[in-house]
Amino acid sequence: MGSLQLQDFVAGLVGGIASVVAGHPLDTVKTRLQAGQGYGNTLKCVLTVYRNESLTGFFKGMSFPLASIGIYSSVVFGVFSNTQRFLSQLRHGDPAAAPSLGDMTLASLVAGVISVGIGTPVELVKIRLQMQTQPYTKANIKQNSTTPGSSVYRGSIHCFRTILQKEGIPGIYRGNVAMLLRDVPGYCAYFVPYAMFCDWITPHGSIAPNPFTIWMAGGVAGAVSWAVCTPMDVVKSRLQADGVYSKQYKGTIDCILQSYQNEGLKVFFRGLLVNTIRGFPSSAAMFLGYELCLRAMKGWQSETNP
């Protein structure tokens, strides 16, 4: 069972890298819509980014997630799978026993809580890099010494180091409460629909789902999960983007109240369309990379240890 635990972490790493490559351009659009100004709708945002920053604008801030989200996904999938096995062992005396809906939900909750410790700094750096070209506004905001509109961070490492030096550990974990409120229900709406949809569309009598089934189930799970997550994702994005040029929000509750007072309830659904669209290819790539890598490692293990 020890080797299978390691395989889950390695497969999660591969899936995480695949998901970043597939989803980052639309993630940039999502972040600009949620935390930026003057972009209007999704299509206008895409055209504005392309016109002002060319194709490279969509991949801004990708290097850090590419390196770190692989590790992040490795931990999430490893924790989820191992928690499921632990619960199956506890309930049925067999770690390979099919998990119940309750077991999957509990494993998803555990994965969501653990993910915040690793994911918050990753998301913070990514969003700061995606947002640093935004125009500076003086309204009700204390001006920083940084020249408005200039590039504050030279890259991912410089961004991380600058935040750590200026804001300390609390700065690195800015938005962690909002991320916890996003990811705990979000992973329940991620892993559970994936398993259910996989079972539903897998042909009767098949031992395991085929790649198309995995891709489709992963995509649907991603779309559902991001639809559920969007309100708290808006709050998290605003909190983490806050600080490139200025500080506007004191915390999660303050961000929710200010956003609602200034823009109404609809602000919490900003980016819902792009989130849902982006969730499909990103999560499809994640689960496909994870499952195929897991199968390849198990096949290699069975060949080397017959």
Solvent accessible surface area in square Angstrom, and as a share of the most:
residue,aa,sasa,rsa
1,M,107,0.48
2,G,51,0.49
3,S,50,0.32
4,L,59,0.29
5,Q,65,0.29
6,L,119,0.59
7,Q,15,0.07
8,D,4,0.02
9,F,64,0.27
10,V,56,0.32
11,A,0,0.00
12,G,0,0.00
13,L,65,0.32
14,V,63,0.36
15,G,0,0.00
16,G,0,0.00
17,I,72,0.37
18,A,32,0.25
19,S,9,0.06
20,V,10,0.05
21,V,85,0.49
22,A,43,0.33
23,G,2,0.02
24,H,6,0.03
25,P,35,0.22
26,L,50,0.25
27,D,9,0.05
28,T,0,0.00
29,V,1,0.01
30,K,1,0.00
31,T,0,0.00
32,R,0,0.00
33,L,11,0.05
34,Q,0,0.00
35,A,25,0.20
36,G,9,0.09
37,Q,110,0.49
38,G,66,0.64
39,Y,22,0.08
40,G,62,0.59
41,N,97,0.50
42,T,30,0.18
43,L,121,0.60
44,K,102,0.43
45,C,0,0.00
46,V,46,0.26
47,L,86,0.43
48,T,22,0.13
49,V,1,0.00
50,Y,117,0.45
51,R,169,0.62
52,N,106,0.54
53,E,38,0.17
54,S,54,0.35
55,L,116,0.58
56,T,99,0.58
57,G,1,0.01
58,F,18,0.08
59,F,89,0.37
60,K,51,0.22
61,G,11,0.11
62,M,39,0.18
63,S,76,0.49
64,F,34,0.14
65,P,0,0.00
66,L,57,0.28
67,A,71,0.55
68,S,16,0.11
69,I,27,0.13
70,G,0,0.00
71,I,100,0.51
72,Y,26,0.10
73,S,3,0.02
74,S,14,0.09
75,V,30,0.17
76,V,2,0.01
77,F,4,0.02
78,G,0,0.00
79,V,29,0.17
80,F,19,0.08
81,S,13,0.08
82,N,31,0.16
83,T,23,0.13
84,Q,30,0.13
85,R,39,0.14
86,F,121,0.50
87,L,12,0.06
88,S,1,0.01
89,Q,84,0.38
90,L,125,0.62
91,R,141,0.51
92,H,107,0.48
93,G,53,0.51
94,D,64,0.33
95,P,35,0.22
96,A,89,0.69
97,A,27,0.21
98,A,88,0.68
99,P,47,0.29
100,S,54,0.35
101,L,102,0.51
102,G,45,0.43
103,D,0,0.00
104,M,21,0.10
105,T,47,0.27
106,L,75,0.37
107,A,0,0.00
108,S,0,0.00
109,L,62,0.31
110,V,51,0.30
111,A,0,0.00
112,G,0,0.00
113,V,81,0.47
114,I,78,0.40
115,S,0,0.00
116,V,15,0.09
117,G,39,0.37
118,I,60,0.30
119,G,1,0.01
120,T,0,0.00
121,P,16,0.10
122,V,7,0.04
123,E,22,0.10
124,L,0,0.00
125,V,0,0.00
126,K,6,0.03
127,I,0,0.00
128,R,0,0.00
129,L,10,0.05
130,Q,0,0.00
131,M,9,0.04
132,Q,14,0.06
133,T,50,0.29
134,Q,16,0.07
135,P,86,0.54
136,Y,32,0.12
137,T,48,0.28
138,K,143,0.60
139,A,73,0.57
140,N,156,0.80
141,I,30,0.15
142,K,169,0.72
143,Q,98,0.44
144,N,56,0.29
145,S,122,0.78
146,T,34,0.20
147,T,90,0.52
148,P,60,0.38
149,G,39,0.37
150,S,42,0.27
151,S,82,0.53
152,V,27,0.15
153,Y,10,0.04
154,R,192,0.70
155,G,26,0.25
156,S,14,0.09
157,I,120,0.61
158,H,35,0.16
159,C,0,0.00
160,F,68,0.28
161,R,104,0.38
162,T,16,0.10
163,I,2,0.01
164,L,67,0.33
165,Q,137,0.61
166,K,150,0.64
167,E,49,0.22
168,G,26,0.25
169,I,113,0.57
170,P,108,0.68
171,G,6,0.06
172,I,5,0.02
173,Y,71,0.27
174,R,37,0.14
175,G,8,0.07
176,N,60,0.31
177,V,78,0.45
178,A,0,0.00
179,M,0,0.00
180,L,67,0.33
181,L,89,0.44
182,R,13,0.05
183,D,6,0.03
184,V,32,0.19
185,P,59,0.37
186,G,3,0.03
187,Y,29,0.11
188,C,26,0.15
189,A,17,0.13
190,Y,18,0.07
191,F,4,0.02
192,V,17,0.10
193,P,29,0.18
194,Y,20,0.08
195,A,26,0.20
196,M,110,0.49
197,F,42,0.17
198,C,10,0.06
199,D,115,0.59
200,W,191,0.67
201,I,53,0.27
202,T,27,0.16
203,P,76,0.48
204,H,196,0.88
205,G,71,0.69
206,S,53,0.34
207,I,181,0.92
208,A,50,0.38
209,P,33,0.21
210,N,67,0.34
211,P,67,0.42
212,F,129,0.54
213,T,5,0.03
214,I,0,0.00
215,W,91,0.32
216,M,52,0.23
217,A,0,0.00
218,G,0,0.00
219,G,0,0.00
220,V,42,0.24
221,A,0,0.00
222,G,0,0.00
223,A,18,0.14
224,V,64,0.37
225,S,8,0.05
226,W,45,0.16
227,A,42,0.32
228,V,78,0.45
229,C,10,0.06
230,T,0,0.00
231,P,38,0.24
232,M,38,0.17
233,D,0,0.00
234,V,0,0.00
235,V,1,0.01
236,K,0,0.00
237,S,0,0.00
238,R,23,0.08
239,L,4,0.02
240,Q,0,0.00
241,A,15,0.11
242,D,13,0.07
243,G,13,0.12
244,V,8,0.05
245,Y,16,0.06
246,S,15,0.10
247,K,93,0.39
248,Q,62,0.28
249,Y,22,0.09
250,K,189,0.80
251,G,25,0.24
252,T,19,0.11
253,I,121,0.61
254,D,35,0.18
255,C,0,0.00
256,I,49,0.25
257,L,91,0.45
258,Q,43,0.19
259,S,2,0.01
260,Y,113,0.43
261,Q,134,0.60
262,N,103,0.53
263,E,51,0.23
264,G,25,0.24
265,L,119,0.59
266,K,150,0.64
267,V,1,0.00
268,F,21,0.09
269,F,100,0.42
270,R,74,0.27
271,G,9,0.09
272,L,63,0.31
273,L,113,0.56
274,V,1,0.00
275,N,0,0.00
276,T,43,0.25
277,I,88,0.45
278,R,17,0.06
279,G,0,0.00
280,F,53,0.22
281,P,51,0.32
282,S,14,0.09
283,S,5,0.03
284,A,0,0.00
285,A,21,0.16
286,M,21,0.09
287,F,3,0.01
288,L,45,0.22
289,G,15,0.14
290,Y,16,0.06
291,E,34,0.15
292,L,73,0.36
293,C,24,0.14
294,L,20,0.10
295,R,85,0.31
296,A,66,0.51
297,M,38,0.17
298,K,89,0.38
299,G,31,0.30
300,W,170,0.60
301,Q,55,0.25
302,S,66,0.43
303,E,140,0.63
304,T,71,0.41
305,N,103,0.53
306,P,157,0.99
